[in-house]
Amino acid sequence: MAMPNRQNITREQSIYRVTIMGSIVNAILVIGKFVAGIWGHSSAMIADAVHSLSDFLTDIVLLLLVRLSSKPADNDHDYGHGKYETIATSIIGMVLFGVGAMLAWNGMVKIIHFLQGEPGQSPEKIAFFAAIVSIVLKEMVYRVTKRIALEVNSQALEANAWHHRSDAFSSIGTGLGIGIAILLGDKWAVLDAVAAIVVSFMIIITAIRLLRQASGELLEESLPKETEDRIKELVYRDHDVSDIHRLHTRRIGSIIAIELHLRLPGNISLEESHRHATIIEHTLKEEFGQGTHIMLHIEPTKQ
């Protein structure tokens, strides 16, 4: 039985630890924001609590899928299990879109009622303080998560770090709306609903981004042109390669797949041809990760 790779175990543990730290902070913020929003009569804070809930759900998904998506290929999954992450991203995106739309609708209804002359109630200071605490904590979590993501070279963890920062930005908008509404009194309580709509649109934008990413992966969308150009550049570092064609790329969860045809001199031996292919594979994996799926088809140079 093969012994587990110590480097991979360390990487997995690092991802788990920083994600668990972030999920604990998110859980505390979700509860605290909901309490502050309800107690402080703030629609904006309740919307911000939902945004923190999306962060918490992302943490949970990441914890569950770090192990599942990193399982090696087997008889039933020749290309590994990376699509687990894609499916989960789709589900979270759809839920977030629905919640964001609901919060936006509720905010608009409150604004319409306000314009019709219904009296509003400005939020309490507890909601403003909750926003300040959220900004500080989420910025700290972002910085720690981003540092670990760079250390272990994890795109999923780096994306999660930016999700933390988006929550901090969301809380800045929430805090401004709540703070101004508190300062100006009940006549301007509608600003709390305006802030809630702003936050809800941020949630919807996040949901659309997640759904766009997931749909691209499920539909086997090619990688961006600049990535494919980089692949060609790396392959052409082998000066015996005279042509690259039929380049096909796609993403499988957190890894990418590269398939291409290349031409080498027709008078070299099979062993020499294999050596060229091995060097090219190592070069591509050094650039895009050791889990990169690479399929090379070698053809003789046209005379």
Residue pairs with C-beta under 8 A, 6 or more apart in sequence:
8 70
11 152
11 154
12 66
12 67
12 70
14 148
14 151
14 152
15 62
15 66
15 148
15 152
15 154
15 157
16 63
16 66
18 144
18 145
18 148
18 157
19 59
19 62
19 63
19 66
19 145
19 157
19 160
20 59
20 63
21 141
21 144
22 55
22 59
22 141
22 145
22 160
22 164
23 56
23 59
23 60
23 63
25 137
25 138
25 141
26 52
26 53
26 55
26 56
26 59
27 56
29 49
29 52
29 133
29 134
29 137
29 138
29 167
30 49
30 52
30 53
30 56
32 130
32 133
33 45
33 46
33 48
33 49
33 52
33 130
33 134
34 46
34 49
36 42
36 45
36 126
36 127
36 129
36 130
37 43
37 44
37 45
37 46
37 48
37 49
37 127
37 130
38 46
39 124
39 126
40 123
40 124
40 125
40 126
40 127
40 128
40 130
40 178
41 121
41 122
41 123
41 124
41 127
42 123
42 124
42 127
42 178
42 192
43 103
43 106
43 107
43 110
43 192
43 193
43 195
43 196
44 123
44 127
44 173
44 174
44 177
44 178
44 192
44 193
44 195
44 196
44 199
45 123
45 127
45 130
45 131
45 174
45 178
46 103
46 196
47 103
47 107
47 174
47 195
47 196
47 199
47 200
47 203
48 131
48 134
48 167
48 170
48 171
48 174
48 199
50 99
50 100
50 103
50 203
51 166
51 167
51 170
51 199
51 202
51 203
52 134
52 167
54 92
54 96
54 99
54 163
54 203
54 206
55 138
55 163
55 164
55 167
57 92
57 95
58 92
58 160
58 163
59 160
61 85
61 88
61 89
61 92
62 156
62 157
62 160
64 88
65 84
65 85
65 88
66 156
68 81
68 84
69 80
69 81
69 82
69 84
69 85
69 253
69 254
70 81
71 77
71 80
71 81
72 80
73 79
73 80
79 252
79 257
79 293
80 252
80 253
80 255
80 291
80 293
81 253
82 251
82 252
82 253
82 254
82 255
83 217
83 218
83 252
83 253
84 253
85 156
85 253
85 254
86 214
86 217
86 218
86 253
87 214
87 218
89 210
89 213
89 214
90 210
90 211
90 214
90 215
90 218
92 210
93 207
93 208
93 209
93 210
93 211
93 214
94 207
94 211
95 207
96 203
96 204
96 206
96 207
96 210
97 204
97 207
97 208
97 211
99 203
100 200
100 201
100 202
100 203
100 204
100 206
100 207
101 200
101 204
103 196
103 197
103 199
103 200
103 203
104 197
104 200
104 201
104 204
106 196
107 193
107 194
107 196
107 197
107 200
108 193
108 197
110 120
110 190
110 193
110 196
111 190
111 193
111 194
111 197
114 120
114 189
114 190
114 193
119 186
120 186
120 187
120 189
120 190
120 192
120 193
121 186
121 189
122 181
122 182
122 184
122 185
122 186
122 188
122 189
122 192
123 178
123 181
123 182
123 189
123 192
124 182
125 182
127 178
128 175
128 178
128 179
128 182
131 171
131 172
131 174
131 175
131 178
131 179
132 171
132 175
134 167
134 168
134 171
134 174
135 168
135 171
135 172
135 175
138 164
138 165
138 167
138 168
138 171
139 165
139 168
141 164
142 161
142 162
142 164
142 165
142 168
145 157
145 158
145 160
145 161
145 164
146 158
146 161
146 162
148 154
148 157
149 155
149 157
149 158
149 160
149 161
150 158
153 289
154 254
155 254
156 254
163 206
166 202
166 206
169 202
170 199
170 202
173 195
173 198
173 199
173 202
174 195
174 199
176 195
177 191
177 192
177 194
177 195
177 196
177 198
178 192
178 195
180 188
180 191
181 188
181 189
181 190
181 191
181 192
181 195
184 191
215 221
216 251
217 250
217 251
217 252
217 253
220 250
221 250
221 251
222 228
222 248
222 249
222 250
223 249
223 250
223 251
223 256
227 249
227 256
228 247
228 249
230 287
231 247
231 249
231 258
231 260
231 284
232 244
232 247
234 280
234 283
234 284
234 287
235 241
235 244
235 260
235 262
235 280
235 283
235 284
236 244
237 283
238 276
238 279
238 280
240 264
240 265
240 268
240 276
241 262
241 263
241 264
241 276
241 280
242 263
242 264
242 265
242 301
243 262
243 263
243 301
243 302
244 260
244 261
244 262
244 263
245 260
245 261
245 262
246 259
246 260
246 261
246 297
247 258
247 259
247 260
248 257
248 258
248 259
248 260
249 256
249 257
249 258
249 259
250 256
250 257
251 257
252 293
254 291
255 289
255 291
255 292
255 293
256 288
256 289
256 292
256 293
257 292
257 293
257 294
257 295
258 284
258 288
258 292
258 293
258 294
258 295
259 294
259 295
259 296
259 297
260 295
260 296
260 297
261 296
261 297
261 298
261 299
262 280
262 296
262 297
262 298
262 299
263 298
263 299
263 300
263 301
263 302
264 273
264 276
264 298
264 299
264 300
264 301
265 300
265 301
266 300
266 301
266 303
268 276
273 298
276 298
277 296
277 298
280 296
281 294
281 296
284 292
284 294
285 292
285 294
